[in-house]
Every structure is written in C-alpha cells, then in structure tokens.
Amino acid sequence: GTYLWGEQSLRPTYSPVVPMAYAVRAVGAACWMRVLLLLVWALAAWSDLENSVEVLHTRELTCGACRYIFEEVDEWVKNEEVGRISKKKAKKWLRKNLHSERVCNRKRFTDKMGIGKGYGKYSSKLVEDAVAFARGSGYGHKDKTELERVADGTHEELWRDRTVGAHAANACEKWMEGLLPWLRKSSRTC
C-alpha cells in the first residue's frame, strides 16, 4: 500500500499524469481514503480559483489585481523590445513566454502584499510589499507609528493584507486559463 506514498508522508509522489485507475489499483484498499482525500483537495483547489475572483470583486480589488499581475508582463515586453519585432515574431514570443507558470509565479504573491486605497476614478492598488512601499513613499517620516500601522493593517490609506496575495494568485491562474486559448487561436492567424 505504499507504492505511491512513503510510509511517513501523505503527499503524493507520483506524476499527475498517472491515470486514476492505475493509482487506485496501485495503492490498494488500505489507501483508498487517501485517494479520496486527494480528489477532495483537488476539487477544493479548483473552487478556490472561483472564490478568489469573487472575493477580489466584492472587495473592489479586481482592477488593482489585474494591474499588479500584468504590470510585469508589460515590463517583459518592454525589456525584450517586442514592439520592435514583426507581428509574427511578437505572437510567437507571447505564445512562448505568456504562460501561467511564469505570470502567476507564487513568489510574487506573498503575505507581505498590501492594498493602497483608491480615490475617485483611481482604483485600489496592490503592492508587492506594503511596508517597503510605504517606506519608499515617505510614510513614517513625521509619524514614526505610521509604518507600524501599515504593517498591522490599520492604516487608512495603505495597509498590509495577508490574504490578498493568495486571492490574486488564484485569480491570475483563472484569468490566464481564459486568456491562453485566445492567444493560441489568434497566434495561428498571422
């Protein structure tokens, strides 16, 4: 019963490509519950994607999250000078470089992230590190407790939110899931 799992670990060590029937046969009856728990975990992860988009929408952070996610793509395009190459090569570059593993890298979405309050026509902004952003913007210059309030999430203009990174990462995966088929289809028409 330990072909796919070690004696001490509940984490699967097999490739997700293995068909489910093979996995069930390999683990045997003693590990059937582990397989069911793995399936429940996979379904919960899929529903987390849906829930994260909804959470960002209800908190009015959809635009801020989108801007944060695709700001890096803009930087890649500028640094690689994609605007200077032909349309055909640009589409090829996008097809090769614009994938969810790179765009939605979990290292960009940490619990240090924060939210900057939006004003008027400007939507809220997500920042990679709320305290570092506040320090660089001059917060805490006169009031030394201001950076502490940003860090504990009580500042009125900029605050650290430990959950927004996870929601933005899940939304990124969901948005890329919808974007990639369009990109593949449109890149073949050149």
C-alpha positions as CSV (number, residue, x, y, z in Angstrom):
1,G,0.0,0.0,0.0
2,T,3.0,2.4,-0.1
3,Y,3.8,2.4,-3.8
4,L,2.7,6.0,-4.4
5,W,3.2,7.3,-0.9
6,G,6.0,6.9,1.6
7,E,5.5,5.4,5.0
8,Q,5.6,8.8,6.7
9,S,4.1,11.1,4.1
10,L,0.5,11.7,3.0
11,R,1.7,13.8,0.0
12,P,1.6,12.0,-3.4
13,T,5.0,11.5,-5.1
14,Y,3.6,10.3,-8.4
15,S,3.1,12.4,-11.5
16,P,-0.4,13.8,-12.0
17,V,-0.3,12.2,-15.5
18,V,-0.8,8.8,-14.0
19,P,-4.4,7.7,-14.7
20,M,-6.7,7.5,-11.8
21,A,-7.5,3.8,-12.3
22,Y,-3.8,2.9,-12.1
23,A,-3.4,5.0,-9.0
24,V,-6.3,3.3,-7.3
25,R,-5.1,-0.2,-8.2
26,A,-1.5,0.6,-7.1
27,V,-2.4,2.0,-3.7
28,G,-4.9,-0.8,-2.8
29,A,-7.8,-0.8,-0.5
30,A,-5.8,0.4,2.6
31,C,-5.0,3.7,0.9
32,W,-8.4,4.3,-0.8
33,M,-9.2,7.0,1.7
34,R,-6.0,8.9,0.8
35,V,-7.1,8.9,-2.8
36,L,-10.5,10.3,-2.0
37,L,-8.9,13.0,0.2
38,L,-6.6,13.9,-2.7
39,L,-9.6,14.2,-5.0
40,V,-11.5,16.4,-2.5
41,W,-8.3,18.5,-2.2
42,A,-8.1,18.9,-6.0
43,L,-11.8,20.0,-6.2
44,A,-11.4,22.4,-3.3
45,A,-8.4,24.0,-5.1
46,W,-10.5,24.4,-8.2
47,S,-13.2,26.1,-6.3
48,D,-10.7,28.3,-4.6
49,L,-9.9,29.8,-8.0
50,E,-13.6,30.7,-8.4
51,N,-13.9,32.1,-4.9
52,S,-10.8,34.2,-5.2
53,V,-12.1,36.1,-8.2
54,E,-15.3,36.7,-6.3
55,V,-13.5,37.9,-3.2
56,L,-11.5,40.4,-5.3
57,H,-14.6,41.6,-7.0
58,T,-16.6,42.1,-3.7
59,R,-13.6,44.0,-2.2
60,E,-13.3,46.1,-5.3
61,L,-9.8,44.9,-6.0
62,T,-10.3,43.3,-9.4
63,C,-8.6,46.2,-11.3
64,G,-5.8,46.5,-8.8
65,A,-5.1,42.8,-9.0
66,C,-5.2,42.8,-12.8
67,R,-2.9,45.8,-13.0
68,Y,-0.4,44.2,-10.5
69,I,-0.4,40.9,-12.4
70,F,0.0,42.2,-15.9
71,E,2.4,45.1,-15.0
72,E,5.2,42.5,-15.0
73,V,4.1,41.3,-18.5
74,D,4.4,44.9,-19.7
75,E,8.0,45.1,-18.3
76,W,8.9,41.8,-20.1
77,V,7.5,43.2,-23.3
78,K,9.5,46.5,-22.9
79,N,12.7,44.8,-21.9
80,E,12.6,42.3,-24.7
81,E,11.7,45.1,-27.2
82,V,8.8,43.0,-28.5
83,G,7.3,46.2,-30.1
84,R,10.3,46.4,-32.5
85,I,9.9,42.9,-33.9
86,S,7.4,41.7,-36.6
87,K,3.9,40.8,-35.8
88,K,4.5,37.1,-36.4
89,K,7.6,37.0,-34.1
90,A,5.7,39.0,-31.5
91,K,2.9,36.5,-31.4
92,K,5.5,33.7,-31.2
93,W,7.2,35.5,-28.3
94,L,3.8,35.8,-26.5
95,R,3.0,32.2,-27.1
96,K,6.4,31.1,-25.6
97,N,6.5,33.5,-22.7
98,L,3.0,34.2,-21.6
99,H,2.0,31.1,-19.6
100,S,0.6,30.8,-16.1
101,E,3.7,29.3,-14.5
102,R,5.6,32.4,-15.3
103,V,2.9,35.1,-15.0
104,C,1.3,33.6,-11.9
105,N,4.5,32.7,-10.1
106,R,3.7,32.2,-6.4
107,K,6.8,34.1,-5.4
108,R,5.2,37.3,-6.5
109,F,2.1,36.8,-4.3
110,T,3.2,36.8,-0.6
111,D,1.7,37.7,2.7
112,K,3.7,40.9,2.6
113,M,1.4,42.3,-0.1
114,G,-0.7,45.3,0.7
115,I,-3.6,47.5,-0.6
116,G,-3.4,51.1,-1.4
117,K,-6.7,52.9,-1.2
118,G,-8.2,54.2,-4.4
119,Y,-9.5,57.7,-4.7
120,G,-12.2,59.0,-7.1
121,K,-11.7,57.5,-10.5
122,Y,-8.5,55.7,-9.4
123,S,-9.0,52.1,-8.2
124,S,-7.2,50.5,-5.3
125,K,-3.7,49.3,-6.0
126,L,-2.0,46.1,-4.9
127,V,1.7,46.5,-3.9
128,E,4.2,43.7,-3.5
129,D,5.5,44.7,0.0
130,A,3.3,47.2,1.8
131,V,5.8,48.2,4.4
132,A,8.7,48.7,1.8
133,F,6.3,50.6,-0.5
134,A,5.2,52.8,2.4
135,R,8.8,53.4,3.5
136,G,9.8,54.3,-0.1
137,S,6.8,56.6,-0.5
138,G,7.7,58.6,2.6
139,Y,5.3,57.2,5.1
140,G,6.6,57.3,8.7
141,H,8.8,60.4,8.0
142,K,7.0,62.6,10.6
143,D,4.8,60.0,12.4
144,K,7.0,57.0,13.4
145,T,4.0,54.8,14.1
146,E,2.7,55.1,10.6
147,L,4.8,52.2,9.3
148,E,3.6,50.0,12.2
149,R,0.0,50.8,11.3
150,V,0.7,49.8,7.6
151,A,2.3,46.6,8.8
152,D,-0.6,45.6,11.1
153,G,-3.3,46.7,8.6
154,T,-4.8,49.6,10.5
155,H,-3.5,52.5,8.3
156,E,-6.3,54.3,6.4
157,E,-4.5,54.8,3.0
158,L,-2.1,51.8,2.7
159,W,-2.3,48.5,4.6
160,R,-0.8,45.1,4.6
161,D,-3.3,42.3,3.9
162,R,-2.0,38.8,4.3
163,T,-4.9,37.2,2.3
164,V,-4.8,39.4,-0.8
165,G,-1.7,37.6,-2.3
166,A,-3.4,34.2,-2.3
167,H,-6.5,35.6,-3.9
168,A,-4.6,37.5,-6.5
169,A,-2.5,34.4,-7.4
170,N,-5.7,32.3,-7.8
171,A,-7.3,35.0,-9.9
172,C,-4.2,35.1,-12.0
173,E,-4.5,31.4,-12.8
174,K,-8.1,31.7,-13.6
175,W,-7.6,34.7,-15.9
176,M,-4.6,33.0,-17.6
177,E,-6.8,30.0,-18.1
178,G,-9.2,32.1,-20.1
179,L,-6.5,34.1,-21.9
180,L,-4.3,31.3,-23.2
181,P,-6.9,29.6,-25.6
182,W,-7.5,33.0,-27.2
183,L,-3.7,33.6,-27.5
184,R,-3.2,30.2,-29.1
185,K,-6.1,30.8,-31.5
186,S,-5.1,34.3,-32.5
187,S,-1.4,33.5,-32.9
188,R,-2.1,31.0,-35.6
189,T,-3.9,33.5,-37.8
190,C,-0.7,35.5,-38.7
